[in-house]
Amino acid sequence: MPNPLISIITVNYNQAAVTCALLDSIRRQDYVEVEVIVVDNASCEDPRRMLLTNYPEIKYVRSERNLGFAGGNNLGLREATGAYLFFINNDAELTTDCLAQLVALLQSTPGSGMVSPLICYYPAEGQVQPIVQYAGMTPVHPVTARNQTIGQGETANGRFKSAQPTAYAHGAAMMIPREVLEKVGPMAEQFFLYYEELDWCERIRRAGYSIWVEPRARVYHKESLTVQTLGALKTYYLQRNRIYFMRRNYGGWRLTFFYAYLWAVMVPKSTILMVLKGEWANLRAFWQAVGWNLGARNNSWERQNSPATFVASGVAETSA
């Protein structure tokens, strides 16, 4: 039997050279039954000619406005025909057997709905041992809405050898069977940035599937610097979507306790710290994020700070 087709979807935003490095790593894969879809998320300069000239095998899709992480990937889904969908950040590179290992896990594990590889930080020059970014995640705490990324900062030694179930896949690299996608639907675009994959995994689990991490598959992630310079915009979307995630996925006593924590601890603590540090832009962003969840969906802050001016593709962080 031939190997099933994998649709690889990546989103580019003003990083054509970085995207080319990813495409080169895809060409080196042992697994050849792939189609590659590159979505350009309204880059300042359209890289269509350059990408199609050097990588004529790809499908190229251009959006004239920035759709965010989920929106960009979902646009690519319209062109995907594979039995498996692999979402990969454009600032990552795959080891040669990565795709084969991920497909093997999904095919051999009944009830599996999604899998991520071991994700390591891209090694610096002279670095001997890769450093882990992701080897799984713990569940989001029902009160604090926080979780932990397993293995982050550790060397990629013998501890991470075999596949394990995990609470969440990582948005930088995740594979889902088409049949699961058709049952649960794509990522929710309302998040725009952060928490999309966590919300998606919650829906996948509620549909009766399990989430896995497969360390025998490995991705090296260059961890885009874009997100580190977002400032108040990062504050806004992290806090807005942290609350929104809880509202979408929890109810009853869990949501009641989270709201109690939000108003008794999170809001006053964050406000005091930002005031003491003089972080007035972050403070305003924080309160607008809270206000968005109270019904102020078209607030002035979000209109004045258009995400189309800053969001790079694949910027997906965990809630840790």
C-alpha distance (Angstrom), angle and dihedral (degrees) to the residues before:
residue distance angle dihedral
M1 . . .
P2 3.81 . .
N3 3.78 118.9 .
P4 3.81 113.5 -96.0
L5 3.77 117.8 -103.3
I6 3.81 116.6 -99.7
S7 3.79 119.6 -153.0
I8 3.81 108.4 -149.7
I9 3.80 113.0 -158.7
T10 3.79 124.4 -169.5
V11 3.79 131.9 167.1
N12 3.80 123.8 -139.7
Y13 3.77 126.9 -158.7
N14 3.82 117.4 173.9
Q15 3.82 90.9 -38.3
A16 3.80 105.3 98.7
A17 3.82 94.9 146.4
V18 3.81 90.7 51.6
T19 3.80 90.4 48.4
C20 3.81 89.4 52.3
A21 3.81 90.1 57.7
L22 3.81 89.1 54.2
L23 3.80 91.4 49.2
D24 3.80 90.0 50.7
S25 3.81 90.1 53.8
I26 3.81 89.9 50.3
R27 3.79 89.5 53.7
R28 3.80 88.8 55.8
Q29 3.81 93.1 56.5
D30 3.79 120.1 122.7
Y31 3.81 86.2 -141.8
V32 3.80 107.2 76.9
E33 3.81 103.2 173.5
V34 3.79 94.2 95.7
E35 3.76 141.3 122.2
V36 3.79 117.1 -157.1
I37 3.79 122.2 -147.3
V38 3.81 119.4 -169.1
V39 3.79 116.1 -167.0
D40 3.77 116.0 -163.7
N41 3.79 107.7 -149.6
A42 3.83 99.0 -150.4
S43 3.80 97.6 -65.2
C44 3.80 115.4 -170.2
E45 3.81 89.0 -113.4
D46 3.79 119.6 33.3
P47 3.85 107.1 -122.1
R48 3.82 93.8 -165.2
R49 3.81 97.2 115.4
M50 3.79 95.1 45.0
L51 3.82 94.4 46.8
L52 3.80 96.4 44.2
T53 3.79 92.3 45.4
N54 3.79 93.1 53.6
Y55 3.82 97.7 31.4
P56 3.82 106.9 30.8
E57 3.81 90.2 164.8
I58 3.82 94.1 69.7
K59 3.78 129.2 92.5
Y60 3.78 109.0 -128.7
V61 3.81 123.9 -153.6
R62 3.79 124.2 -179.0
S63 3.79 126.0 -159.9
E64 3.78 116.8 -162.8
R65 3.80 91.6 -150.9
N66 3.77 130.3 42.9
L67 3.79 108.1 -99.2
G68 3.79 97.2 -174.9
F69 3.78 126.2 -124.5
A70 3.81 99.2 -54.4
G71 3.79 94.8 36.3
G72 3.79 93.8 51.5
N73 3.79 92.9 48.9
N74 3.79 92.1 44.8
L75 3.80 89.7 53.6
G76 3.80 88.1 56.0
L77 3.80 90.0 51.9
R78 3.79 89.6 68.5
E79 3.80 89.0 68.0
A80 3.81 96.5 41.5
T81 3.79 119.8 108.6
G82 3.81 101.0 165.8
A83 3.79 128.4 119.3
Y84 3.82 87.1 -129.2
L85 3.80 127.8 40.2
F86 3.79 118.8 -149.6
F87 3.80 117.4 -167.7
I88 3.78 112.6 -162.5
N89 3.80 131.8 174.5
N90 3.77 112.7 -115.6
D91 3.84 89.3 -128.6
A92 3.80 92.7 62.8
E93 3.79 134.6 86.2
L94 3.80 127.6 -152.1
T95 3.79 129.3 -135.2
T96 3.80 113.2 -123.9
D97 3.82 97.6 -100.2
C98 3.81 97.9 37.9
L99 3.80 98.5 108.3
A100 3.80 94.3 43.2
Q101 3.80 91.5 52.8
L102 3.80 93.6 49.2
V103 3.80 93.9 49.1
A104 3.80 90.7 46.7
L105 3.81 90.8 54.4
L106 3.80 93.5 50.5
Q107 3.80 92.5 45.8
S108 3.80 95.0 47.6
T109 3.82 99.2 41.7
P110 3.80 114.6 74.3
G111 3.78 113.0 -138.9
S112 3.80 95.1 15.3
G113 3.78 112.1 147.7
M114 3.78 105.2 175.4
V115 3.79 139.7 4.6
S116 3.79 135.9 -166.9
P117 3.80 126.5 -164.5
L118 3.77 125.2 -126.5
I119 3.80 103.4 -79.8
C120 3.80 118.4 -149.3
Y121 3.77 129.9 -176.9
Y122 3.78 111.0 -103.2
P123 3.81 104.7 -95.1
A124 3.77 120.2 -108.8
E125 3.79 119.7 -129.1
G126 3.79 109.8 -71.8
Q127 3.79 93.9 12.1
V128 3.81 111.2 142.7
Q129 3.80 104.8 -174.8
P130 3.82 118.5 47.0
I131 3.80 115.2 -126.9
V132 3.78 117.6 -130.5
Q133 3.78 120.8 -122.9
Y134 3.81 97.0 174.2
A135 3.80 134.8 11.6
G136 3.80 96.3 154.3
M137 3.80 137.2 -51.9
T138 3.76 138.1 -109.1
P139 3.82 120.1 -124.6
V140 3.79 119.1 -85.6
H141 3.80 109.2 -97.1
P142 3.83 109.5 -112.1
V143 3.81 92.3 -135.8
T144 3.80 107.8 34.4
A145 3.83 96.9 28.9
R146 3.79 89.6 -136.2
N147 3.78 131.3 124.7
Q148 3.78 139.7 174.8
T149 3.77 133.4 -115.2
I150 3.79 109.7 -130.8
G151 3.79 117.1 -127.4
Q152 3.80 96.3 5.7
G153 3.81 110.1 159.6
E154 3.80 94.9 9.1
T155 3.78 124.5 119.2
A156 3.79 114.5 -101.3
N157 3.80 93.8 -111.0
G158 3.77 132.7 144.4
R159 3.80 93.6 -63.4
F160 3.79 91.6 85.4
K161 3.78 105.9 55.0
S162 3.79 111.2 120.3
A163 3.78 136.0 44.6
Q164 3.79 116.6 -90.5
P165 3.81 135.0 -175.3
T166 3.78 112.3 -109.4
A167 3.78 137.9 -173.8
Y168 3.79 94.9 -119.2
A169 3.76 142.0 12.9
H170 3.80 118.6 -132.6
G171 3.79 119.0 -108.7
A172 3.80 92.1 -138.7
A173 3.82 90.3 71.1
M174 3.80 126.8 3.9
M175 3.80 136.5 147.4
I176 3.80 126.7 -154.3
P177 3.83 130.0 -179.7
R178 3.79 113.9 -117.0
E179 3.80 91.9 -122.8
V180 3.82 89.7 59.0
L181 3.80 91.9 46.3
E182 3.80 90.6 51.8
K183 3.80 90.8 51.4
V184 3.82 99.8 46.6
G185 3.80 101.3 25.6
P186 3.83 128.6 -132.0
M187 3.80 129.0 -56.9
A188 3.80 116.0 -62.5
E189 3.79 109.5 -103.2
Q190 3.82 93.9 -157.8
F191 3.81 90.0 84.7
F192 3.82 93.4 58.9
L193 3.81 91.3 -178.4
Y194 3.84 130.4 21.3
Y195 3.81 130.7 8.8
E196 3.82 95.3 36.6
E197 3.81 94.8 116.6
L198 3.81 92.7 42.9
D199 3.79 90.4 53.9
W200 3.82 89.7 46.0
C201 3.79 91.9 52.1
E202 3.80 90.9 50.8
R203 3.80 89.1 55.5
I204 3.80 91.7 46.6
R205 3.80 91.7 52.5
R206 3.80 92.4 46.6
A207 3.80 87.0 55.1
G208 3.80 88.4 59.2
Y209 3.80 101.5 -99.2
S210 3.80 131.1 123.7
I211 3.82 129.1 -129.8
W212 3.80 120.5 -134.8
V213 3.78 142.6 -170.9
E214 3.81 117.2 -149.5
P215 3.84 111.3 -161.2
R216 3.81 92.3 -173.6
A217 3.80 85.0 71.3
R218 3.78 112.4 65.4
V219 3.80 136.5 -168.7
Y220 3.79 126.7 -173.4
H221 3.79 111.4 -143.2
K222 3.78 122.8 -157.9
E223 3.82 89.8 -159.7
S224 3.78 101.2 -136.7
L225 3.78 114.0 -112.1
T226 3.80 90.0 -143.4
V227 3.78 93.6 87.6
Q228 3.80 91.4 51.5
T229 3.79 91.0 62.4
L230 3.79 99.4 46.5
G231 3.79 95.6 96.1
A232 3.79 111.4 171.4
L233 3.80 91.8 11.3
K234 3.79 90.4 59.4
T235 3.80 89.7 47.6
Y236 3.79 90.9 50.6
Y237 3.80 98.2 50.4
L238 3.80 95.6 39.4
Q239 3.79 93.0 52.8
R240 3.79 96.3 36.8
N241 3.78 92.8 51.2
R242 3.79 95.7 40.7
I243 3.79 88.7 61.9
Y244 3.79 93.0 38.4
F245 3.82 91.2 51.8
M246 3.80 90.6 55.0
R247 3.80 92.3 47.3
R248 3.83 91.5 51.6
N249 3.78 97.7 44.6
Y250 3.79 108.5 30.4
G251 3.76 135.4 54.3
G252 3.77 141.9 162.6
W253 3.79 117.7 28.0
R254 3.81 93.2 -8.5
L255 3.77 93.7 59.7
T256 3.80 91.0 41.6
F257 3.81 91.1 54.5
F258 3.80 91.4 45.6
Y259 3.81 91.2 53.1
A260 3.79 89.1 49.3
Y261 3.81 90.0 52.3
L262 3.80 90.8 44.9
W263 3.80 94.8 56.4
A264 3.80 99.5 31.6
V265 3.81 99.1 43.7
M266 3.79 117.7 2.1
V267 3.80 100.6 48.6
P268 3.83 98.9 43.0
K269 3.82 94.0 40.3
S270 3.81 94.2 49.3
T271 3.80 92.0 44.2
I272 3.80 94.0 50.6
L273 3.81 93.7 46.3
M274 3.81 93.3 49.7
V275 3.80 92.1 47.1
L276 3.80 91.7 49.9
K277 3.80 90.5 49.5
G278 3.79 93.2 43.9
E279 3.82 91.5 -122.8
W280 3.77 95.2 153.1
A281 3.81 96.9 159.1
N282 3.80 90.7 51.7
L283 3.79 90.7 46.4
R284 3.78 92.3 53.7
A285 3.80 90.8 46.0
F286 3.80 90.7 50.3
W287 3.78 93.8 52.5
Q288 3.80 92.1 44.8
A289 3.82 87.8 52.9
V290 3.78 90.1 54.0
G291 3.79 90.2 45.4
W292 3.82 91.7 52.7
N293 3.79 88.5 60.6
L294 3.79 90.8 49.2
G295 3.78 91.0 58.8
A296 3.81 103.9 -83.5
R297 3.81 90.7 122.6
N298 3.81 96.0 154.5
N299 3.77 98.1 44.0
S300 3.77 121.4 164.7
W301 3.81 93.9 -117.4
E302 3.81 92.6 61.1
R303 3.80 91.9 46.3
Q304 3.80 92.4 49.7
N305 3.81 94.4 45.1
S306 3.77 101.2 51.3
P307 3.80 110.8 -163.9
A308 3.79 89.4 -144.9
T309 3.80 88.0 76.6
F310 3.76 96.6 61.1
V311 3.78 119.1 13.7
A312 3.78 116.7 112.3
S313 3.77 122.4 -161.9
G314 3.75 120.9 -88.1
V315 3.79 96.0 12.9
A316 3.79 95.9 153.9
E317 3.74 120.4 151.5
T318 3.75 130.0 176.7
S319 3.78 123.8 -117.9
A320 3.79 92.1 -110.6
